[in-house]
Structure formats: structure tokens, C-alpha cells
Amino acid sequence: MSWLSRLGARAALPAAEDDSPLLQRLAQGDGQALARLYRRESGAVYRYALALAGDEAAALDAMQEAFSALLAQPAAFDPARGSLGAYLAGIARHHLLTQWRRRCEPLPEQTDDDEPGHGASPDALLVRAQDQAALWQAVARLSWNQREALVLVDLQERRMAEAAAIAGVSEEQLRQRLHRARNRLAHLLGGAR
């Protein structure tokens, strides 16, 4: 199964409960609190990191880094600044960005190894696979900031305020990045046909 298949098209879900009691229990060493937070937040953090990195190992590493940081300092999370999911995604983002800067090269290009869907003709599946491959190759050519804006808002369907908090920019800056990303993507895909 490709990383695109694992990514899915699920939007980030709001927190189902207040995080304060779980974080207090976590600070006291309660492993069940960590397990509960992990079950609730890990999927979204992983999908976000995977969309940015295009690499399963890097995404898992970033997700692990986010939860390790939470475990080490649960009090560092400030609910006044945003959701726990946004906080964890921000840590994962920072980890990936640090790794990316160390390599001083673009993130790896993605390929589409999607498993074929049921009921579609082979021709339709081929066209869909080619379109998806072209789309992800174009996304890989976006700058880090543009890719991040596109992933947060269009793929994960996060609210603009939460997406801006994760990216560490103002909502206006995120809107500008998203606008540039969409224009660049349209240009890249328009030239591919």
C-alpha cells in the first residue's frame, strides 16, 4: 500500500473531550492517559507529517517526536494557543523542517502505487493513476511553505486559524501561501497536459 493510500482524505477531527484531565494524568506518569491521547491524535499527526514528507518513515519519526515531546513536557501545551492536535502537528512540522534543512534538498518526490479500486474500468483506473501521479509530482515541486498550506487547508480541511497556528504564521500569511500554492499547482498541472 502506498503512502498516498495510507494518507486518506479524512479531515482533522475536533477534540472529543477536554484535554486538561488527561494532560494532568500524563504529567503524573499515567500511561493510560498517553495511550488515550495517542489513539485520538496520532492518526491526524501522522497523515499531516506524511503529506509534508511524502515518506512513511519520516512521518512516523515526526509523529513519535511529537508524542515524545508531549510525554517529556505535558505542561508545555497551552490550550489558549490552540488544540492539542495543532500543538502535536506543530512539533511534527518542526521536526520535519529541521530534517529537511539538514539535508538541504527538496523533500522526496512521491509516486502513486495506489491499489486499484473496484468496479472501475482499467482505462479509467489508468487515467486516475496518471492524474494522481501528476498531481503529487506537482505538489512535490511546491516550496515547503506552499506545500504545507495546501496540505493543512485543502487536504486536511483544517480551519484557517488552526492551520495558521500549526504553520506558525498569521492567517493572512497562510492565505497568501495557499493562494500561491494553488496558482503554482494550476500552472504546473496546466503545463503537464
Secondary structure as GFF3:
##gff-version 3
##sequence-region A 1 193
A	DSSP	alpha_helix	3	7	.	.	.	ID=ss1
A	DSSP	alpha_helix	20	27	.	.	.	ID=ss2
A	DSSP	alpha_helix	31	53	.	.	.	ID=ss3
A	DSSP	alpha_helix	56	72	.	.	.	ID=ss4
A	DSSP	three_ten_helix	74	76	.	.	.	ID=ss5
A	DSSP	three_ten_helix	79	81	.	.	.	ID=ss6
A	DSSP	alpha_helix	84	103	.	.	.	ID=ss7
A	DSSP	alpha_helix	122	140	.	.	.	ID=ss8
A	DSSP	alpha_helix	144	150	.	.	.	ID=ss9
A	DSSP	pi_helix	151	155	.	.	.	ID=ss10
A	DSSP	alpha_helix	160	167	.	.	.	ID=ss11
A	DSSP	alpha_helix	171	192	.	.	.	ID=ss12
###
